[in-house]
Amino acid sequence: MGKIGDYKDSFLEVVWIARNTLSTFWFWFPIIYMAYVIFQLWLMFFVSPLTLAILPVTLIIYGVRLEEKRVKSRYGLNKTKRLKTLRTMGAAPEALDDAEWKVEKAVEQYEKLLKEHKREKKE
């Protein structure tokens, strides 16, 4: 029974040391740093810099499109009706004359709304 108990104690000691060693930051720091260095070298030699620019460019384009949609919906600029044309070679649909958005009218309405809002605050 003495040898089994000694073996059990030494095994638990080894497990305790391994657990404490593997759970420290300083054990993993050189491994993570080396993985970072290898990844950077791989990027340097096997990936084109233009490839790395694709993701940010697509995110920028997507963000600009979302911002444009948000502004159009906020100020009502997307209320123009368009007809489809028969010309299909890169021609955009032509707008209807009576359904075009008049920016001047929108600005005048906005100024009137601001004046009414100021009057309401004064009262």
C-alpha positions as CSV (number, residue, x, y, z in Angstrom):
1,M,0.0,0.0,0.0
2,G,2.9,2.3,0.6
3,K,4.2,2.1,-3.0
4,I,0.8,2.8,-4.5
5,G,0.3,5.8,-2.2
6,D,3.7,7.2,-3.2
7,Y,2.9,6.6,-6.8
8,K,-0.5,8.4,-6.4
9,D,1.1,11.3,-4.6
10,S,3.9,11.7,-7.2
11,F,1.3,11.4,-10.1
12,L,-0.9,14.1,-8.5
13,E,2.2,16.3,-8.0
14,V,3.1,16.0,-11.7
15,V,-0.5,16.8,-12.7
16,W,-0.5,19.8,-10.4
17,I,2.8,21.1,-11.9
18,A,1.6,20.5,-15.5
19,R,-1.7,22.3,-14.8
20,N,-0.1,25.3,-13.2
21,T,2.5,25.5,-15.9
22,L,0.0,25.3,-18.8
23,S,-2.3,27.9,-17.2
24,T,0.3,30.6,-16.8
25,F,0.6,33.5,-19.3
26,W,4.4,33.3,-19.5
27,F,4.2,29.7,-20.7
28,W,2.0,30.6,-23.7
29,F,3.6,34.0,-24.5
30,P,6.6,32.7,-26.5
31,I,4.3,30.2,-28.3
32,I,1.8,32.8,-29.3
33,Y,4.6,35.3,-30.3
34,M,6.2,32.7,-32.5
35,A,2.9,31.9,-34.1
36,Y,2.5,35.6,-34.8
37,V,6.0,35.8,-36.3
38,I,5.3,32.8,-38.6
39,F,2.0,34.3,-39.6
40,Q,3.6,37.6,-40.5
41,L,6.3,35.8,-42.6
42,W,3.7,33.8,-44.3
43,L,1.7,36.9,-45.2
44,M,4.9,38.6,-46.4
45,F,5.9,35.9,-48.8
46,F,2.7,34.2,-49.9
47,V,-0.1,36.8,-49.8
48,S,-0.2,39.9,-52.1
49,P,-0.7,43.2,-50.4
50,L,-3.5,43.9,-52.9
51,T,-5.3,40.9,-51.5
52,L,-5.1,42.3,-48.0
53,A,-6.7,45.5,-49.3
54,I,-9.8,43.8,-50.7
55,L,-11.6,43.4,-47.3
56,P,-11.2,47.0,-46.1
57,V,-12.3,48.3,-49.5
58,T,-15.4,46.2,-49.6
59,L,-16.2,47.2,-46.0
60,I,-15.8,50.9,-47.0
61,I,-18.0,50.6,-50.0
62,Y,-20.7,48.7,-48.0
63,G,-20.6,51.4,-45.3
64,V,-20.9,54.2,-47.9
65,R,-23.9,52.5,-49.5
66,L,-25.6,52.1,-46.1
67,E,-24.9,55.7,-45.2
68,E,-26.4,56.8,-48.6
69,K,-29.5,54.7,-48.1
70,R,-29.9,56.1,-44.5
71,V,-29.6,59.7,-45.7
72,K,-32.0,59.2,-48.6
73,S,-34.6,57.5,-46.4
74,R,-34.3,60.2,-43.7
75,Y,-34.8,63.1,-46.0
76,G,-37.2,61.4,-48.4
77,L,-34.9,61.6,-51.4
78,N,-35.7,58.1,-52.6
79,K,-39.3,58.9,-53.6
80,T,-38.6,59.3,-57.3
81,K,-40.3,56.9,-59.5
82,R,-38.3,55.5,-62.5
83,L,-39.4,53.8,-65.6
84,K,-37.5,50.9,-67.1
85,T,-36.1,51.7,-70.5
86,L,-35.8,49.5,-73.5
87,R,-32.1,50.4,-73.9
88,T,-30.3,47.7,-72.0
89,M,-26.6,48.5,-72.8
90,G,-25.7,50.2,-69.5
91,A,-28.4,52.8,-69.6
92,A,-30.0,53.7,-66.3
93,P,-33.7,54.0,-66.1
94,E,-35.0,57.5,-66.9
95,A,-36.9,59.4,-64.2
96,L,-40.5,60.6,-64.7
97,D,-40.7,64.4,-64.9
98,D,-43.8,64.7,-62.7
99,A,-42.3,62.4,-60.0
100,E,-38.9,63.9,-59.7
101,W,-37.8,65.1,-56.3
102,K,-37.7,68.9,-55.9
103,V,-35.0,69.7,-53.5
104,E,-36.0,73.4,-53.3
105,K,-39.5,72.4,-52.1
106,A,-38.0,70.1,-49.5
107,V,-35.8,72.9,-48.2
108,E,-38.7,75.3,-48.0
109,Q,-40.8,72.8,-46.2
110,Y,-38.0,72.1,-43.8
111,E,-37.5,75.8,-43.1
112,K,-41.3,76.2,-42.4
113,L,-41.2,73.2,-40.1
114,L,-38.3,74.8,-38.2
115,K,-40.1,78.1,-37.9
116,E,-43.2,76.4,-36.5
117,H,-41.1,74.4,-34.1
118,K,-39.5,77.6,-32.8
119,R,-42.9,79.2,-32.4
120,E,-44.1,76.2,-30.4
121,K,-41.1,76.4,-28.1
122,K,-41.7,80.1,-27.4
123,E,-45.3,79.5,-26.5
